[in-house]
Amino acid sequence: MINALIRVFKRYEWFKRLNAKVTYELLAKYIPAKDWLFMNYGYIPTTAEPPLQLPAGSTNQLLPLQMYHFLATRRDLTQKAVLEVGSGRGGGANYIATRLQPASYVALDLAQNAIDLSRELYHAPNLQFVQGSAEALPFGHDSFDVVVNVESSHAYGNVPNFLSEVKRVLGTGGVLLLVDFRNQVAGMDLFREQIIASGLKIVSEENISAQVVKAIEAEDPEKRARIEKLVPARWQKLFGQFAGVVGSPFYCTLKEGTRVYHRFVAEK
């Protein structure tokens, strides 16, 4: 009954915004673990993509880190001004800021607790964490060369507003690098139309659903162990569904193809 009501309310912009803010405020406040640095579902590269080389033991969440790496390296970020919208727990922001050499990296999230956690964990000189809304970015016109958005746009109340704001803050020739899922193929078709309607030009689009499924499967034992360690017992089943463990509705629908996950590069 509760799930049915939530599905109904998610049709409304105000509820999607409230749901996202409350969820991620609580996660950052009550699970502020330094070993849970990413919240995306992970990515295993294709054979055509060069493998990511990292120092041994540099991360315990390699597959979610790879989601960031193989998105961000779609463009050379050296000495670029980069904005991430929906930075979550900050692991991806820290990786890009310290490894890919942007001139500046501003990481924005709606949840103040997530921003506070990120500020506590990361202190790179070119990295800044800011609280704000994806639908009303607190930056001037033409402020950035690149906008990064990882598994976040599906939760926004008004996606066209977000895309309009992305276009506004990007300079001429600026690039949006985005990965996200939609619950139906038709939802991804609509999202593609929204990108085009915003005035951004889609340079490339890839269905990476199979690579995300492989990552979920590969990370499942580690993810379940982390949930058991960090989440109270009464919430572990629910959190496992949210985290997309193998056998969850998210995993099953993505594997069968009714839910899809795409990677976009779009230019202003």
N, C-alpha and C positions, 0 to 999 in steps of 0.2 A: 504493500500500500504506500509506504513512504517513498520507495523508489519510483512508483508511478507518479506521485505528486511532484517529485523533483523533476522528472522528465517533462511534465506539463509546465512547471515554472521556468525551466530552462529556455522556453520559447521567448521569455521576456528579457530585455536587455538589462534591466536593473537587477534581476536575480542572478544572471550570469556574472555580472560584476561583483555582486555581494558574495556569491558562492566562491569565486576565485580568491577574493581578498581574505575571507574568513579561513578558507582552507589553508592557504599558504602562510598566513599569519600564525595559525596554530602549529603548523608543521615546523616552522622556524623557531617558535617559542619552546615547544615541548620536545622536539627532537633536534637539538642544536649540536648534533654529533659532528666532530671534525672528520670522521671517516665516511660521512655521507655527503659528498660534495656536489653531486649531480642528481637531477630528478628526471632526466629524459630516459627513454626506453633502451637506448644504446644502438650501436651501429657496427656491423662487420663489413669492411670494405669489399668491393668486388675484386676479381683477379686483375682488372684493368687499372686499379688504383694502387699506387705505391704504398707498401706497408709503413705504418707509423713506427718510428724508432724512438723509444724513450729509455732513459736510464732505468736499470732494474730497481723495482720497488718504488718507483716514483709516484705511482697511483694504485689504489686498490679498486678503482672503477674505470678500467681501461676502455670498456665498450661505450659507456656514456661519454667519456672524453672524446672518443673517436667520432661521435656524432658531431661535436663541435669542430674537430680538426678537419674532417673531410667536407664540411660546409665552408668553414672559413678560408680554406686553401683553394676555393674556387676562384679567388682573386688574390692578388698580391697586396697584403695589408701594410707593407713596410712604409713607415712614416705617414700613414693615413690617419685621419680623424674618424674613429669608429664609435658608434653607439649600439649598445645591445639593449633591446626592449624585451623585458621579461627575463631578467638575469637570475632569478631564483636564488640558490644557495651560493652562487658566485664562482663555482669551480671552473666553468667554461670561460668566464670573463678573465679570471686569473691566468688560465692557460694561454689564451690568445694574447693578452697584454704582455706576458713574459716570454712567450716563445715565438710569436709571429711579428714582433717589432713594430706595432703601430705607434704613431707619434703620441696618440692619446686614445684612451678607451673609457668611455662613460657607460656604466652599467646601471640601467634603470629597472626598478621593480615596483609593483603596486603595494607589496607587503612591507611595512616598515620593519617588522621583525626580521625579514629576510635581508634587508639592507643592513640592519644592525649586525646580524651574524656575519655577513660578508665583510663588513668593515673590521670586525674583530679578527677575521681569519687572514685577510689579504692586504698587503701594504706596498704593492709595486708603485714606483714613482709616477708611472703614466696611467694609473688606474684610479677611477673615481666611482663611487657608488651613490646613486641618487634615488630617492623615493618619488614616484610619480605615476601617472596614468598613460597607458599606451594610446589612449584615445584623445589625449590633450597633452602632447609632449611639451615639457617646459623649456624649450630651446627655440632659438631664432631660426629664421629662414636660412637655408643653405649653410647649415652649421657642420655637416658631416659628409665625409666621402663614402662611408659604408654604414648600413644598418644591418645588424644581425638579429635574427629572431628564431629561437629554437623551441619548438614544441610548446608554443604559448598562445598563438593567435586564435586557436579554437575556443579559448575561454573568454574572449573579449565580447562585451555586450554589443558593440557595433564595429564589425570588421572594416567596412568602408571608411569609417572615421579614422581607424588606425592606419589604413593604407594612405589616406589623404595626408595624414600627419607625417608619415614616412616620406612621401614625396616632397612635402613642404620643407622638412629639415635637411634633405639631401641637396647637395650642390649639383650643378649641371654635370651630367655624366656619372652621378653617384649610383651606388648599387645597393639593392636589397638582397641579402642572403638569408633564405628562410627554409626551415624544415618544419613540417607539421602533418597531423593526420586529420581526416574527417571521417565521421561515422558511417557515411555512405559514399558511393562513387558519385552520386548526384551532388553531394555536398562539396566534393573536390571540384566538380565541374563549375559549381557556383563560385567557389573561391577563385578559380582561374578567371572567371568573368569579372569578379570584383577587382582583381589585380589590374586587368586590362582597362576597366572602367576608371580606375584611379589615375590613369595616364602613364603608368609605368609600363615598360616594354619587357615582356618575358623573353629572356635570352636563352634560358634552358629550363627544362622541367624533367625530373626523373621520378619514376615510381620506385621508391626504395623499400617498399613493404617487406619484400623477402629478406632484405639485409637486416631489417629491424627484428623480424621474427627470429632469425638466426641468433641475433644478439640476445634476445629475451631468453632463448633456450640455453645459450652458453652461460649466461649470467645467473640462471635460476638458482642453483645451489647457494651461491654467494649471497644473492638477494634475500632468499628465505632465511639464511643464517643471520643476516643483518636485521631483518624484521624481528626475528625471535629475540635478538639481543637488545634492540632499542625500543620496541613497541610493546606496551602493556598487553598481556595475554588476551584480554577481552576484546582488544582492537586488532589483533593480528590478522584475522581472517579478512576483515573489512579493508585493512591496509594492503593486504596482499592483492585484493581485487584492484585497488587504486594503483598499486605499483605494477600491475600487469604480469603477475607471475604466470608460469605455464599452467594452462587450464582455466585461467580467468576469462571472463567475457571479452576483454580487450584482446588478449592473445588469440583466442579462438576466432574472433571475427576478422582480425588482421590476417591470420593464417589462411582462412577460407576465402578472403578477398572481398567481403562485404564492407569492411573498413579498409581505408587506404592511407598510405603515408607517402608524401611527396617532398622532393627537394627542389627549390626554385632559385634561380638567379634572375633578377629583374633590374632594369636600368631606368634612370630618369632621363 
